[in-house]
Amino acid sequence: MKVYLQHTLLGLGLSGLSLAGVAGRNIEVIRFHSLGSVTTDSLHNIHVEFLDDQFEGDLQLVYGECGIRDPMQSHHSIGSTFVKREAHPERFVWTTPSDAPHSNCLHAFSGSTLVGRSSPIMVSSPVQKRESIADVADATGPWFDGVAYMKSKKHSNAFVSKAKKASVAILGGGMSGLMTSLLLESVGIHDWHIYESSGRVGGRIRTKYLNNTTPEQYQYQEMGPMRFPVSITYADTNETLEIQDHRMVFQLANVLNKMNNDKPDLQVNFIPFIQNSPNVPTASGGNRLPNGRIPTVAQVAANSSLVYKAPSSNETAVEEAESAFENYTKLNDRETIRKLATNMYQAHKQAVDDGMFHWSEAGYLRYAMGYDSNITNYVAGADNSPIWGGLYDDVYFAATKWRTIDKGLESLPRAFYPHVAEKTTLNRTIDGLIYNETTGKVAVAWRDDLFQMVPETKEYDYAVVATPFSKVRLWDLPRYSSLLSRAISTMNYSPSCKISLLYKTRFWEHMDEPIFGGCGSVDVAGVGNVCYPSYNMNATGPGVILASYISGTPARSTAALSVEEHVALVQRAMVEAHGEIAAEQFTGVYERQCWEVDQHQAGAWASPLVGQQELFLPAYYQTEFKTIFIGEHTSYTHAWIFSALDSAVRGTTQLLLDLGLVDEAKEIVETWMGRWIKL
């Protein structure tokens, strides 16, 4: 006999399945609901009904030939538990082994007494071999495989199918936290509560409506994320590559729109986002046109001498280094782009195998290719981020079709809020988690008075932490594993700053070389990129330019400026780009956001250093002290809304499997990630 698992699973509500007849005689205690057909090497729920409501005692489920009279005669054991009279389980989890025979039966034994038997069960092998975790990510586990996860459990009580009454604290009301609430609610887990440190939900979505206007007045800019890449179309072949990742955002919007079907003001409507435009300014190395203005993209394309770039010490070596890096990454190969656009998860696995996480661009050129420090720095700078980050961002920014949300990305959390408001506590800063060894529960901790020594606490069955590690690292935490603790304390975050300026009119749309949407750049130190609104074009009335968007090391310098200094710097750059009309039209109204000094975020997005991502990812897939960590920092890509949503699906699946809710986990996965995750 093969005994694969010794585990127990406590039940929850019955689903309306048809009943299978039972074989044999004098079977009066357990009735099995029909399973239909099952596949080998996968997870299934077994639904049962107790015909004797007074039954109490040991219960063991096994699978084997339909005529057996002793559990030792079975093919394998499914699990065992002690059943209390007042708590009859209604569901068990069955991890079917790869050699489970066809047309055998499920049997229930109490001691040596047979108390239930199912009809013969159809067992088949998967039509397509289920991808193992090694097929889709690195072998250490950064890809969620439910079967492998369940088999890894060591204690029988970990397999108990918990009641849907499990309580869940969601710490953080950003997009990953909001998505988690939606997913839990969708599978019947209603006892969840969101704790949010700020006075709003949405996290790093931060649409600012300038001058106290409403969304309908179209005087806003995005101080956080602002766009979604949709597809890449190649002009020479007319081939279009759909970027699959961000489709989850559009799917979420569709779900929210159905939930808010009777509320037109809560609809999430997508409109085109114009990323490229010929008349936006472009960095020219300090060169200016005869009229003193910064040249445009079209002007530089027509006359490359308008751009100054300091020469290198060895132009031949620079060209060779650039070519060597392109040959290594193969990012100029359309097949590489196709793989990234189609299946980012498989591309992540390939990047791990190819060593893309071992090197930054500079590290590869210096230590793998042997270029000297000067040439390396000239070509690649000194950034210590792995090559992977550049790969997926290059694909995203190769998009020829983009979308944004009409009236601001704030529409997404706004659409969520009616559905979470009664289960959300705003303006509560969590500063710790406390695990109770006796109850097996985890308590969230906060201080109403910042100087109080003993915090307030509330206990939950699980905590889903949707807070960036840049904040969590200051919490008082249980003794997590060394790997997870190091991830929390050392994960790198990138800074960024944005400045939006309000003008009396949309003057940029009425110049000799009009600008209708698009993002450009200026070479004024500390300003970086500038983006023009893609919405409400050719309208009358005031308009808002995202006049500065800068990230990385320079953003630390701009964050240290006074607000007045920072706004003045950016406004002067707008005058250099557009002339005196920018000074005449400026209203003096602005919004400023520097993410590294934001008290609720302490960073713009996770930016793992070389060696961090492939090391830390496996830690996020283990539940420690009833805590599950989600957020864009725990995903494969960073800085995008998709990354946060992706992490929520993974974290919720992880939680459901911890609870033994296999059917619900499958439902989540098939609905949101069916293209990529297989249980």
N, C-alpha and C positions, 0 to 999 in steps of 0.2 A: 504494500500500500504506500502511496505517496502522500505525505502530509505536507501541504504547501504553507498553510497558515493556521495559526491558532489565534483567532481573534473574535471579538464580539461586537455587535453593532446594535445599538439601541434605536428604537424606531420612531417614526413620525407618521403623519396622516396618510391614510390610504388614498391611492389614486383609483379612479374608476376603471379598473381592468376587469375583463371577463374572468370567471373562475374556471380553472381546469379541474377535470374529474380526478379522483385519486384512485390509485390502483391498490389492490390488496383488501384485506378485511380487518374489521375492528380498529380502524384508524379514526379516532374521534376527536383528537386534540388540535391538530394543526392542519389547515387547508392551504395549499399553495395556490397563488394566483398564477395565471398563465404567463409564462415568460416569452412565448413565441419561440423564435430562434435566437441563439446567441453565437458570438464568434469567440474563437480561442484567443488567449493572451490579451484579454481586455477586461473592462470593469462592467458589472451589471448589478442592478438592485433586484433582490428577491423580495417580493411582497407576500406576506402571509396573513392568515386570519386564525385567531384562536376560537375554536368552537366551544371550548370549556372555559368559561370566564373565571373558574376557581382554580385553574391550573397554576401550580407553583413548583419549581424544581429546576434541575439541570436540563439544559437543552443543547443538543449538538446537531448541526447540519452537515451532511456529507453528500457527495455526488458519486454514484456508482450504478451498477446494473440494477435493474428495477426489481429483481427478486431477492435482494440481500435482506438478511434478518439481523445483521450485526454491523455496527459502524466500522469494525476492523476489516470488513469485506469490501469497503468502498474504494473507489479510485483515489479520491482525495477528500480531506476534511475542509469544510468551508469556514467553520467557526463554532465556538461554543460560548455559552453564557449561563448565568443563573437567572432564571425568570421569576420575578416577584409577581404575586397575584394582582397587585394593584398597578403593575406597569408592564403589560404585555407588549413586547416589541412587535412592530408591524413591518419592519423592513430590515434586511440584511444586505451586506455588500459581498458580492462574489467576484473574486479575482480568478478568472478562468485560466488554467494553465494551457500551455501551447499544445499539450497532448490530451486534452479533455476529450473523451470518446463521445461519439454521436449516439443519440437515442438511449441514453441512460436516464436515470431519474434523480431528483433531489429527495433526500430522506431526512426526516427529523427523528432523533432519538432522545429519550430521557433515560439516562443510564443505558441499559441494554434493551429497553422497550421501544419498539417502533411506534411513534405517535403521529406520523404524517408522511405522505409520499406524493410526489407530483406525477403528472403524466410524463411520458418520455419526452425528452427535450432535444430539439434539433440543434446540433452543434456544427458549425462550419468554420473553415479558415477564412480570414479576411480575403476579399476579392483582390485587394491590393495590399501587399505587405505593409503593416503599420510601420511608419518611420520611427526608429528609435531616437533617443535623445542625441546619440552620436551622429546621426545622419543629418541633423539640422542645426547643430551648434557644437560648441566644444565638448569634449568628453566628460568634463568635470560637472556638467549639469546645467548650464545656463539656457535651458529650453525646457518648457514644462511638459513633462510626460506623466499623465495621471497614473498609469499602471506602474511605472517605475517608482513614482512617489509613494504609492500605497504599499508596494512591496518593501520599501525601505524602512517602514515602521517596525520598531523593535518590540513594542509593548502591546498586548492584546487590547487594552482599553483605547488605544489610538484608533482602532477600527470600529469603535462603537458608533452606530449611526445616530447622531445626536438629533434631538427634537429641533424643529424649526423655531423653537422658542429661544434659541441661543441669542444672547445679547452681544452686540458689536459696537464698540466705540470707534468712530471714524475721526481721526485727528487731523484736521485740515479740510477746509471747504473749497479747495481749488478744484481743477477739473478731474483729477484722479479721485479725490474724495467724493465729489458729486457723482461721478460715474459709478463708483462703488455702491452708493446708496441706490441708484437706479437698478443695478444688476441684482443686488440683494432683494430689493422689492419685487423684481420681476420673477423671482423663483420662490416667493412666499416667505422670505425672512423679513419680518417687519420690526423687530426690536433692535433698531440701530439708532445711533445718535451722532450727529456731527458737532465737533467742537472747532470753532474758528476764532483765531486771535484778533482778527480785524473786525470791522463793522459791516462786512459784506462777504458774499461768496464769489468765487471766480478766480481766486489766487492771482497768478501773474497775467491773467487777462485784465487789462486795465485801460478801457476806453475812457478818455477824458472829453467831456462835453464842455467846451470852453465858454466862459462868460455866463455860466449858469443857464445854458441853453438845454433844450430837450433833444432827444435823438432825431425827432422829425425836423429840426432846424438845421441839421447837417453842418454843424460847426464843431466837429470832433476830430480827434486823431487817436491812434493806437499807441499807448505808451508801453505796451507789452507785445505779444504776438499780433500779427496783422494780416497774414496771408496764408494760402494753402496751395501748394503746387499740384496741378491736376494731370498734365500730360506733356509729352515732348513730341513735337512733329518735325520730321526732317524734310526740309524743302526739296532736296534733290530726289528723294524716293517717295515722298508723301506718306511715309510710314509714321504711325502714331503709337507711342508707348504710353500706356496709362500708368501713372504712379500709384501703385496699389495702397501704400501705407495710409495715405491721408483720406482714403475713402471711408475710413471709420468715422471721421468727423462728419462727413455728409450723411452717413447712416444714422449717427446720433441725432443730427438735426431732424431727420425724417421721423424718428421715434418721438422726439420732443414735440414736433408739430402735430402729430397725431394725439399726443397726450393733452395738448392745448388747442385742440381743434376748434373749440368754441371761443377762443380768445385771440382775435386777430393781432392784438398788440404784443403777443408773446410768440408770434411766428418767427422762425429763423429763416431768413431768405438770403440766398447767395447771389452775388453779383460778380462780374468780372473784376479782377484786380490787374491793373496795368503795371507790369514790372519794368518793362523797357520802353523808353520813349526817346526820340532823336534829339529833342531840344532841351533835355535836362542838362545841368552842368556836369562836368567831369573833371576829376583831378588832373592837373596839368603840370605838376612839379614846380609851381610858382610862376609859370608863364601866364601872361595876361594878353587879352586882345588890345588893339590900339585904343579902345575906349575904356580900358582899365578893368573890363569884366572878365570873369572866368569863362573859358570856352565851353561849348556844348559838345555832346557826344557826336553829333553830326559834323560839327566843324573839325573836330579832331580826326574823325574818320576820313574827311576830305583832305586834311593837311596834318600829317603825323608830326611835323616839326613844331607844332604848337605845344607838344608835351616835352618837358625836360626830365631826363632821368640821369642821375649821376653815373658815369661809366664805372665799370668794374676794373679790377686790376688785371683781369685776364678774360676777355670776352669769349675766347675759344673754350676755356674751361667752364664758363657759365653755360654756354650752349650744350656742352657735353653733359654737364650735371643735370640740366633740365631734361635732356633726352633720356638720360639714365633713369630718372625718376618716373618719367612717362612710361618707359618700357617696363618698369617694375609694377606700377599700379594698373597699367593697361586701361587707363581712364579715357583715352582717346579712341578706344575700341568700342564700337557700338554694342557688341555682345556683352561687354562688361556693364555698360549702362543699362542694357536690357535686363540683365540679371538683377541688378540693384533695384530697378524700378518695379520689376515683377514680383520678386520675393526677397525682401530685405533680410528676412531671417536666414534663408539659405546663403545669401551673400555675406551675412555676418559670420556664419560658420566657415565659409571659404576664406574670409579675411583673417580669421583666427589661424586656419591652416597655413595661410600664406605669410604669416608673420606680421600682418599689418598692425598688430597691437604691440609688437616688440619695438617698433621704431616710430619716432616722429619723422617728418620729412628731413629735418636737419640731422637727426641721428643717423638716418639711413645714408645720406650723402657723406657724412663725416666718417662714420665707423664701418659701414658696409662697403661703400664705394671709395673711400680714402681721399676725398677732396679736403683741401686744407680748410681751416676754420674760417678764413676770410671769404672764400668762394661759397662755402656752405651757408654762412650767414647772409651773404648777398642774395643767394637764390631762395633760401628757405626761412630766413629769420632765425629766431631762437626759441620758437614755440615748442613746448614739450608735450603736445597733444598727439595721440597716436594717429597714424595715417588714416585709419577707419573714418574718423570724423570728417576729414576732407573728402573722402569718397562719397558718402551719402549726401553731404551738402552740395558737392559739385553736381550730382545728379539732380537734386531738387532744384538748384538754381539754373539748370539747363532747361527747365520747364518753359514751354512756349505758351502754355495756358495756365492761368492762375485764377483763384477765386478768393473773395473776401465776403464779409457779411454786411448786408445793407443795414445802415444805422449803427454799425459798430459791433465788434466781437462780443461786447458786453451782452448782446442778445442771447448768447448761449447760457451763461449763468442766470440771466434774467428769466429765461424759459424754465430753468430748473427750479427756481426759488419757491414757487407756490407748492411744489411737491416735497420740499424739504423743510419749509419754514417752521412747521410745528415740531420738528425733530432736530432743530439746529440751535445751538447756543453761540451767539456772536459775542465778540469782545471778551473772550475767555482764553487766556494764554496758558496752555498746558506746559508744565515744566518738569514732568517726571512720569514714570510708570513704575508701579510696584507690583511684583508678582507674589501671590499668596500660595505658599507651598501646601497649605492645608486644604484650601478650597480649589486649587488649580485654576484660579481666576486671576485676572490682571486689573489693577486699579489705575485710573488716570488721576493725576495730581495737579492741583493749581493753587494759587494763593490769591485770595480776595484782597488781602493786605500784603504788599510786597515784602514787608519786614516780619511777617509771622513765621515762626520757626517750623511749626507743624502744618503741612499743607492740607487743604480740603481734598477729599478723594471720593471717587465713585467706582465701584467694581463692575467688571464686565467679563463675559466668557472669553472674548477676544478683543484685541485692539488692532485696528488697521491704521498704520501710521502713514498718512498722506502729507507729511510735513517734510520740507527739504532737510537733508542732513546738515546743512549750514546752520539750521536752528536746533535740530535734534541733538547735536553734539554738546549743547549746553544743558541738556536735561539730566536729571538724576535717573539712571536706568538700571534694570536688572543686569546681572553678570552674563551678558551675551557672549557667544563664542568669540575667540580672539579675532577671527576673520571679519565677522560682522561688526565688532567693536571698532576695528581699524577702518572699515569702510565708513562708518558713521563719523569717526573723528578726523579722517584725512581726505575724504572725497573733495576734489577741487571744484570750485565754482568760478565761472567767468563773470566779471563785472560788465555792466553796460549802462549808458546814460542816454536819455532821449529828451529833446526839447521841442515842444510844439508852439508855434507862434500864430496868433490870430491877426488877420489883416482885414481892412475895411471892405475890400472886394477881392474876388479871385482874379487879381490883376495878371497873373502869370498865363491865364488863358486868353488874354487879349493883347499880348505883345506881338511885335513883328514876327517873332518865332515862337508861337504859342506852345504852351506845355499842357497836355491833357493826361494827367496821371504819369506814373513812372518814377523810378528811383535813380538818382545820380549820386555824385560825390563831389566834394570840394577838398582842396588841398590846404585849407586853413587849419592849422594845428588844433586838435580838440573838437572838430566838427564832424568829420567823417561823411556819412551818407545823408542824403536829403530825399524825401519822398513827397510827391504831390498827390492830392486826393483823387482816387479813382471813382468816387461817387458824386452824384449831383452836378456833373460837369455842365458848364455853360449856364449855370444858375446865377441869379443876381444875389446881392447881399454878401455878408462876410464869408471868408474862407480861411481854412487852417492848413498850414504847411508843417509836416514833420521836418523841421529845419535842421535837426541834428540827431543822428543815431550812430553812436560809437561804442565799441566793445573792446575787451581786452585791456592791456596795460594802460593805454591812454585814457580809458574811462575812469581809472583811479585818480588820475590828475584832475579831470573835469569834475569828479564828485567832490573834490576838495575845494573847488572854487566856491565863493559865496554865490547865492542864487543870482544876485544882480550881475556879478562878473560873468557868470555862465551865460545868462540870457543875452547880455550885451555882446559877448564874443560871437554868439550864433547869429544875432541880428546883423552885426557888421558883415558877417560872411554872406548873408542874404543880399545885402547891398552890393557886395562884390559880384555876386552872381547875377543880379537883376538890375542893378543901377539904382538911382535915387528914388525910383517909384516904390521900392521896398521900404525905404525910410518914410516916405509920405503916407504909405498905406498901413504901416504898423500901428496897431491899437494900443500896444503896451500890455496886452493880455497874453499870458503864456501858461504852459504847464511844464513842469520839470520832473523827471523821474530818474533817479540813480539807484539801480537795483542793489548794489552791494551795501548800501547804507539804509535800505528799506528794512524797518524793524521786523517785518513779517516774513521776509525772504532771505536777506543777507547774501544775495547773489542773483544774477540774472538767469542762469541755467547751469546745470552740471556740466563740467568740462574735464572729464577724467584725464589724468596725466598718464604718460606711458607706464604700463604695468598695472594700472588700477582696474580698468574695466573687466578684462578677462579674469583677473584675480578675484574681484569682489562679486561678480554676477552670481556665482553659485550660492553665495550666502543669502541672497534675497529669496531663494527658492526653498529655504528651510524655515519653518515656523519655530521660533524660540520664545519660550516663556509666554505662549499664547499671543505673540506679536507677529504681525505680517507687515512688511515695509513695501510701500508702493510710491509712485511719483516718477516723473521723467528721469530722475537720477538713477532709478533702478531698471530702466529700459535699455534697449540696444542703441537707440538714437536719443539725442538730447535736444532740448530747446524748442521742440515742436509740440503742439497740442496733442497730436497723434501719440507721441511718446508717453504722455500722461495717461491717455485712455488705454493704450496697450498695457501699461502696468496695472491698471485697475482690473482689466480682464484677467490677467495672470494672477493677481492677488486674490480676486474673488474666487477664481477656480481653485486656488490653493486652499482657501478657507473652506469651501464646500467639500473638498476632498478630505480635509481634516475632520469635518463633521460627518463624513461618510455619505454625503449626499451626491452620489455618483450621477444619478439621472439629472439633477439640477446642474451639476458641473458640465455634463455633456451638452445640456441645453444652452448654457452660456457660451461655451466654446463653439458650438455649431452655429449659433446666431451671429456671433461677433468675430470669430477667428477661424471659422471652419476651413478656410483656405490653407491655414498654416498649422493649427494645433490639432492633433489627433489623440483621442484617449482610447 
